Amino acid sequence: MSGRSVRRILHLDLHFHPYKIQMVQSLNPGDYQKGIRFCENMLGRLEENDDQINNLWMSDKAHFHLSGFVNKQNFRYWSDENPRLLHETPLHSQKVTTWCAISSNGIIGLFFENEAENAITINSERYVSMILNFLTPQLANFPVNESTLFQQDGATSHTARISMNAVNALFPSRWLNEFSDEDDVESSADDDFNDPDFVLPESQNQNIDNLSDENEDSAEPFSEEEFINDQSNSTQNIFNSEPNQTWGPVTGNLNNFQYNPNNDFVGINPDIIDCMSGCSAYEFFSLFVDNTVLDFLIVETNRYAQSKLNNVTSRFSRVLKWYDTDRTEMRNFLGLILWMGLINTLPSLAHYWRQDFLFANNLRKVMSRNRFELLLSMFHCGNNENANGNDRLYKIQDLVNLLVSTFNSCYIPEKSVCIDESVVPFRGRIKFRQYLKNKRHKYGIKIFKLCAGDYYTCQYKIYAGKEMVAETAVSTKVVLELMKPYLNFGRTLFIDNWYTSVTLAHKLNEQQTHIVGTLRANRKGNPKDITNKKIKKGQIIAQQSNTNVVVLKWKDKRDILMLSTKHLDTTTSITKRDQTINKPDMVIEYNQGKSFIDRSDQMTSYSTPLRRSLKWYRKVAFDILLGTCLNNALSLYCTVNNKKIKITEFKEQIIINLIKKPESPELQISNNHILEKINTTRKKCVSCYKKLEFLHVCMLF
């Protein structure tokens, strides 16, 4: 079919018309509200000053390609035969970057950003150079007063602190742009060409350095080099709380913190050791999931079910069969959840109640399937009436706080502790779902744990996003929050490279706490002579700072970068696979201390009771109730009773006690029966003559 026929069918028969697609800049979710705030602010300024619109400078930059044509689809070569020409073009066409500012008073620019006829990347230093050497002299040709505003987009080179200081020097508190924290900004594919993100300048005065009166009032601009040096020094003084550190050879004069200076109690609670020696697995589990926890779950579950009952619209709803639960039923419910993880996972919940040859069991004697499903749907850990829009964890945080308090009352960490993250697998829709590529379950809810002993969990923190705090990294904030009850005790903290930094080492040194961990090479404050140096296999290099921090690099199969405040660069000979290698003491102790979290995750993964669910808080609740609590109970059980037991056997003993029904007194019936005639209305003896036609009464004696 010819193209002409296709066009005729589309136009005449189908009444289609050709439309040109309009290409526009993509916007982030918050851009609409920012635009509204800008409009409201400008309307308010126009009401105060009608001439405000003439005192606004709008600036931006653009890339112009020099390839000679724009759209290759419109390029045609007319000839009587196919010339079979090949037009070669470079992968990245030559281009030039320009910048200009426009106002009703005129245009400043164009300013070309290129070197040796090649376009360059605009960074903060080049942007500051343009402001000082180009924009400032050009402004002298235009009327600039106290009401003049300057707008720029949200590119990184524009919102850098040194750039903001330069803009503020020309337009004190009279600039418009995006200036937000990292966690609150979702960058697009090209930040340089984002639509203008407007922020009221009055609200940003606290986010920039105040320039000196001399610089603000001086009509003569200072040099670019002086400005950059001055601002880098002021930024370091305000935002870099690091002490002035220098690196040199390892001298050995490290901080020697005294462990447990006040001889406080550490380890397992003495009352548990004295009273629970020889106790069962269920009694140790009841230390954590006690009547207080059960009552909390019962109250919240019944409250949530009652709210559902109040909103029922169908007379056939299963919710109408609800009646309040109690301790016995809640224990049975948790026992069934734990038992379902112990056996092989079946395709659906209904399979656990099937009675055919393949699936026969005694589950229905504990609880019916309908009642179990109803309890599962109503299971709740928080009061929805107290919901706080700013608290994403209100559905689970009360339960976590209750259990963590019990964790700390049963066991106090000894000399070594470890912090790392775990994942509760969850693929549902939730704002703080995380992707962790190195974990077995890559999508889920991140849990920060502090473990000690063998695999005992002392702290349990759910990451709900928005952890950024001014002047403090997220990883540092998490460590300081989890370690708060255990500082100033001479303990040693083992962490991986997501947490470790020289900044954190200094903060923990101030709190008399050692730190040992792997280190990322690009962390701020690292000694460049260590991170950049290439070494051979088995070679060790190390440096020590004047703040008593040691950074070491050792090459085994790959480069291993470590940081410690208690180890030197000493080594120990270890025989492995008939080979003797010299391994740094720092690495050996790190492998031992970091195993706490790994053991905890390993124990939790065995016969996990977690199933696919749409309710994230229910999965987290089962993880801490039937995972973390059970592991802690097992750790105490093995230590107090001085015996080892497999976690599967430990779970079996707990399940048997959880699903057990309370014993009821049995009616004692005598085996001797005497028949007696009576004159009154005769009744049937149920126990002895149930099937007989005549009626007698059994006298029991």
Number of C-alpha atoms within 10 A of each C-alpha: 5 6 7 9 10 10 15 13 12 14 13 10 9 10 9 12 10 8 6 6 6 5 6 6 9 12 13 14 9 12 16 12 12 17 16 12 16 18 13 12 14 15 15 11 15 13 10 10 11 10 13 16 17 13 18 22 22 18 18 18 18 13 15 12 15 11 12 8 9 10 7 7 6 7 8 7 7 7 7 5 6 8 9 6 7 6 5 6 8 7 6 8 11 15 16 17 19 17 17 17 20 16 16 11 12 11 15 19 15 12 15 16 20 15 9 6 10 12 18 14 11 17 14 20 17 16 18 24 18 17 18 19 14 14 18 15 12 13 12 9 10 12 9 14 9 10 16 18 21 23 22 22 24 24 23 17 21 24 19 18 19 25 23 20 21 22 23 20 20 21 18 19 19 21 24 24 21 23 23 13 10 9 12 10 13 11 14 13 9 8 14 17 17 19 17 21 24 24 20 18 17 11 9 17 14 9 11 16 16 14 15 9 9 8 14 15 10 10 8 9 15 12 11 18 10 9 19 19 12 12 18 12 12 16 15 11 11 10 11 13 13 15 10 9 12 12 20 13 11 20 14 13 13 19 16 12 18 13 16 15 10 8 8 8 13 13 13 19 15 13 9 15 15 9 10 16 13 11 12 15 23 22 16 22 23 16 16 23 20 14 12 11 16 15 14 16 21 21 18 18 23 20 20 20 22 17 12 14 16 10 9 13 8 9 8 9 10 14 19 15 11 16 13 13 14 14 13 14 20 20 19 21 22 19 22 22 20 24 22 19 16 17 11 9 15 12 8 9 14 11 15 19 17 16 13 9 7 8 11 12 13 11 16 13 9 16 16 12 17 12 15 19 15 17 21 15 15 19 22 24 24 23 16 14 9 9 13 11 8 7 10 16 17 18 20 19 18 14 18 20 14 14 23 18 13 17 22 16 12 19 22 20 20 19 17 19 24 28 25 19 20 22 23 22 22 24 18 14 10 15 10 15 21 20 15 16 9 7 12 10 16 16 18 21 28 22 18 19 23 26 26 27 21 16 23 27 27 25 23 21 18 20 18 17 14 10 13 17 12 8 10 15 14 17 16 19 16 20 22 15 11 18 19 11 12 17 18 20 21 21 21 24 24 27 22 19 16 15 21 24 24 23 20 20 24 21 15 21 21 12 16 20 26 27 27 26 29 24 25 19 18 11 15 10 13 20 21 11 13 19 20 10 9 12 15 12 11 14 14 21 19 22 23 26 20 16 20 21 26 30 27 26 24 22 17 15 9 11 17 16 21 24 28 29 26 20 22 22 22 11 15 14 12 13 11 8 6 7 8 11 14 15 21 20 16 24 23 13 14 21 13 11 25 23 17 25 24 17 16 22 18 11 19 20 12 13 19 20 22 22 17 11 13 13 13 21 20 19 20 22 20 20 19 19 21 22 24 24 26 27 25 23 24 25 18 25 26 13 14 18 14 10 8 12 11 8 16 12 11 20 22 17 14 21 22 15 15 21 22 14 14 7 6 6 6 6 6 6 10 9 7 9 13 10 9 9 10 10 5 6 7 12 12 16 15 11 9 12 14 11 11 11 8 10 15 19 18 19 12 10 9
